[in-house]
């Protein structure tokens, strides 16, 4: 199964929105979160803007900090509604791998 570039872009955009919304929902300042994660303020800002993506370690740290499961970053994503096809473990794994590889 091939993962389209569009599907990857949708996952990346969803991740960026979720990272920001979880921080906003908790009323946390970007500088405070960045300090707790051990990353630069601009790194977190870029994640929230979709200009960069956190690695697995950082994503797990964000999940712990925000009190969510790592898969919650993609929980509300509906790829069928956007015409990108059904979400399967395989498509998720390939999209996640492609995100890490870029």
N, C-alpha and C positions, 0 to 999 in steps of 0.2 A: 504494500500500500504506500502510495506516495503522498507526502504532506505538501500541500500547496504553499506558496509564499504568502498568499492571502490568509490562510489559516494560521500560519506562524505570526503574521502581523496582528491578527486578532488576539491571539494569546498574549503577545507582548503588550498590546494596548490594555488588555484586561488586567494584566499583572501590574502595570503602572498605575492604573486607576485604583486598584484594590490596595496597593501599598499606601497610596495617599489617603484614600477614604478611611482605612483602618487607623491611621495616625490621627486624622481629623476627628473621627468618632470618639477617640480617647482624649482629645484635647491636648495632645502632646506637641511640643515644639520640635521642629526638624533638627535643630542643633542638639537638643537633649537626646533624641533617638540616635542621631549619628554618633554622638559621644558614647552611648551605651553599646553600640555595635562596633565601635572602633574604626569607623570610616569617616572620611571627610564630609562635611556638610554638603558640598557640591556633588559628591557621589550619590548621596541619598536623594538630593534634588533631581539629579539625572535619572535615577530609577523612577521617581514619581512622574517625571515628564516623558518617560519612555525613550530617553536618549541612550540609556545603558540598562543592563539587567544585572541583578544580583546573582552571584554564584550560589550554589547549593548551600554552602555553609552560611552565607548571609541570609538567604531565604529562610533557612531553619531558625536562625537567630531572630529574624523579624517575627516569625510565627510565635516563638516563645515569648518575645517581648510583648506582642499584642494579644497573647493568650488564645491563639487560634491554631488549627491544624494546618500544615503546609498546603494541603489540597484546597483549603478555603480560599486561597488566592485565585482559584479558578472555578470555584463552586457555582457561581451564577452565570457562567458563560454558556450561551446557547448557540452553538455553531449551526444547528439545523435551521434556526430562525434566520441566520444571515446567509444561508445557502452554501455553507462550507462543508456540509456533510455531517454524518453522525459522529459523535465523539466516542472513541474507543480507547481502551488502555494503550493500544499500539499507536494510535495517532497522537495521543497525549505524550507518550514516551518519546516518540520521534520529534514532536514539536519541542519538548523540553530539551532533548539532546541538541537539536539545531540551535536553540536559544543559547545554550552553554557554549557551543562550538563557535558562535559568531563573536 
